[in-house]
Amino acid sequence: MDGEGKEPDPRFTLANERTFLTWLSTSLALSAGGVAMAAVSSGVFLDWLRIAMAVVLVALAAVAAGMAYPRWRRIQQALRRDARCRRPGWRRCSVTASPPSRCSP
Protein backbone atom coordinates (compact mmCIF):
# COMPACT_ATOMS: atom_id res chain seq x y z
CA MET A 1 0.00 0.00 0.00
CA ASP A 2 1.40 3.38 0.99
CA GLY A 3 3.94 2.08 3.48
CA GLU A 4 2.26 3.88 6.36
CA GLY A 5 1.38 2.15 9.59
CA LYS A 6 2.20 -1.39 10.56
CA GLU A 7 1.42 -4.60 8.76
CA PRO A 8 -1.97 -5.86 10.01
CA ASP A 9 -2.72 -9.37 11.16
CA PRO A 10 -2.80 -11.59 8.05
CA ARG A 11 -6.20 -12.97 9.05
CA PHE A 12 -7.77 -9.53 8.76
CA THR A 13 -6.00 -8.78 5.49
CA LEU A 14 -7.15 -12.08 4.01
CA ALA A 15 -10.70 -11.51 5.22
CA ASN A 16 -10.66 -8.08 3.59
CA GLU A 17 -9.39 -9.59 0.32
CA ARG A 18 -12.06 -12.31 0.43
CA THR A 19 -14.72 -9.64 0.83
CA PHE A 20 -13.24 -7.74 -2.12
CA LEU A 21 -13.31 -10.86 -4.27
CA THR A 22 -16.88 -11.58 -3.18
CA TRP A 23 -17.94 -8.13 -4.37
CA LEU A 24 -16.25 -8.84 -7.71
CA SER A 25 -17.88 -12.24 -8.08
CA THR A 26 -21.26 -10.69 -7.26
CA SER A 27 -20.61 -8.11 -9.94
CA LEU A 28 -19.73 -10.83 -12.43
CA ALA A 29 -22.91 -12.76 -11.58
CA LEU A 30 -25.05 -9.65 -12.00
CA SER A 31 -23.39 -8.94 -15.33
CA ALA A 32 -23.97 -12.51 -16.50
CA GLY A 33 -27.59 -12.21 -15.44
CA GLY A 34 -27.92 -9.03 -17.48
CA VAL A 35 -26.42 -10.65 -20.55
CA ALA A 36 -28.65 -13.70 -20.10
CA MET A 37 -31.70 -11.48 -19.76
CA ALA A 38 -30.78 -9.69 -22.97
CA ALA A 39 -30.42 -13.06 -24.73
CA VAL A 40 -33.87 -14.33 -23.68
CA SER A 41 -36.20 -14.70 -26.64
CA SER A 42 -38.70 -11.92 -27.14
CA GLY A 43 -41.65 -14.27 -26.64
CA VAL A 44 -40.90 -14.73 -22.92
CA PHE A 45 -40.95 -11.06 -21.83
CA LEU A 46 -42.05 -7.86 -23.43
CA ASP A 47 -39.08 -6.40 -25.30
CA TRP A 48 -38.91 -3.18 -23.30
CA LEU A 49 -39.16 -5.09 -20.00
CA ARG A 50 -36.45 -7.56 -21.00
CA ILE A 51 -34.08 -4.78 -22.06
CA ALA A 52 -34.84 -2.73 -18.94
CA MET A 53 -34.07 -5.68 -16.66
CA ALA A 54 -30.84 -6.38 -18.56
CA VAL A 55 -29.73 -2.76 -18.25
CA VAL A 56 -30.57 -2.66 -14.53
CA LEU A 57 -28.59 -5.85 -13.87
CA VAL A 58 -25.54 -4.63 -15.79
CA ALA A 59 -25.75 -1.23 -14.07
CA LEU A 60 -25.85 -2.93 -10.65
CA ALA A 61 -22.83 -4.99 -11.71
CA ALA A 62 -20.93 -1.82 -12.57
CA VAL A 63 -21.84 -0.23 -9.23
CA ALA A 64 -20.78 -3.32 -7.27
CA ALA A 65 -17.47 -3.55 -9.12
CA GLY A 66 -16.86 0.18 -8.78
CA MET A 67 -17.44 0.14 -5.03
CA ALA A 68 -15.27 -2.92 -4.35
CA TYR A 69 -11.79 -1.40 -4.61
CA PRO A 70 -12.40 1.85 -2.67
CA ARG A 71 -13.99 -0.20 0.11
CA TRP A 72 -11.03 -2.62 0.19
CA ARG A 73 -8.53 0.23 0.24
CA ARG A 74 -10.35 2.15 3.00
CA ILE A 75 -10.50 -0.91 5.24
CA GLN A 76 -6.89 -1.88 4.52
CA GLN A 77 -5.70 1.60 5.46
CA ALA A 78 -7.73 1.48 8.67
CA LEU A 79 -6.18 -1.89 9.50
CA ARG A 80 -2.68 -0.52 8.95
CA ARG A 81 -3.36 2.51 11.17
CA ASP A 82 -5.09 0.36 13.78
CA ALA A 83 -8.07 2.73 13.47
CA ARG A 84 -11.81 2.19 13.26
CA CYS A 85 -13.24 1.69 9.83
CA ARG A 86 -15.38 4.55 8.60
CA ARG A 87 -18.96 3.77 7.77
CA PRO A 88 -20.21 4.55 4.31
CA GLY A 89 -22.19 7.74 3.77
CA TRP A 90 -25.59 6.10 3.73
CA ARG A 91 -27.46 4.89 6.78
CA ARG A 92 -27.56 1.22 7.60
CA CYS A 93 -30.73 -0.27 8.98
CA SER A 94 -31.46 -3.79 10.02
CA VAL A 95 -33.87 -5.63 7.77
CA THR A 96 -36.52 -5.96 10.45
CA ALA A 97 -36.18 -2.43 11.80
CA SER A 98 -38.94 -0.19 10.58
CA PRO A 99 -38.65 2.82 12.90
CA PRO A 100 -35.80 5.18 12.04
CA SER A 101 -34.60 5.07 15.63
CA ARG A 102 -33.27 1.54 15.03
CA CYS A 103 -31.00 2.76 12.23
CA SER A 104 -27.37 3.54 12.89
CA PRO A 105 -26.04 6.94 11.74
N, C-alpha and C positions, 0 to 999 in steps of 0.2 A: 504494500500500500504506500503510504506516504513516509514511512519510517518513524512516525511519531508514536509515542506510547510504548507499552511493552507487548510482547507476543501473548495473545490470550490463550486460555486453555484450549487445546486442540478439539475437545469435545464440543465446545461452543462454536468454534469456527466451522467444524464439520456440520453441525446442526444448521448453522446459517447457510452454508453452501447447499445442503439438502433442500432447505426451504426455497432457495433461489432456483434450483433445478426443478422443484415442484411447480413453481410459478411458470417456468418455461414449458414444462410438459403440459400444464393446463392450457397455456396459450396455443401450443401445437394442436391439442385436442379440439379446442374451439375453432381453430383455423380449419382443421380437417372437417369438422362438422359444417362449417360454412361452405366449403367446397362441395361436400356431399349434398348439402341442401340445394346448391346451385345446379347440381347434376341430376337431381330428381326430375322425372318426366313431368311435363306440364299437365298431365291428366290427374296427378295426385293432389296438387295444390293449385290455387289460382296463381297465375304467373307473378303478379305484383306481390303477393304474399310470400311466395317462394323466394323471390329476389330480396325482399325486405328482410326475411329471416336470415338469408345468407350474408347480407351486408352487416346485420347486427352481430352475428357470430364472429365474422372476421374483424369487425371493429372492436369487439370485446377481447379478441385475441391480441390485437395490437396494443390495447390498453394494458392487458396483463403482462405482456412482454416488455412494454415500456416502463412499467412500474417495478419490475423485478430487480434491475441493476441498482437504481438509486436506493431501494430498500435494503439490498444486500450491503451496499457501501456504507449507508448510514449506521446500520447495526454493527458492521465490522469496525468502524471508527469508534463507536461507543464501547465496544469490547476492548479495543486497544487502550482507550483512555480510562477504562474501568468506571465508566459513567452510565447513567440510566439512558435507556433508549428513548428517543423522542417519539411521541405518538404522532400519527398522521394528522393532517389538518381537519379531517372530518370527525364527527362524533361517533363513538362506537356504542351500540346498544346491544343488550342481550336479545336473543330471538323472542323470548317470552315476555320481555319487559315492554309494556305499552305506555306507562306514564313516563314523561321525560325525566322525572327525578331519578329513574333507575339507570339513566345513561351516564356514561363517564365523559367528562369534558375533554 
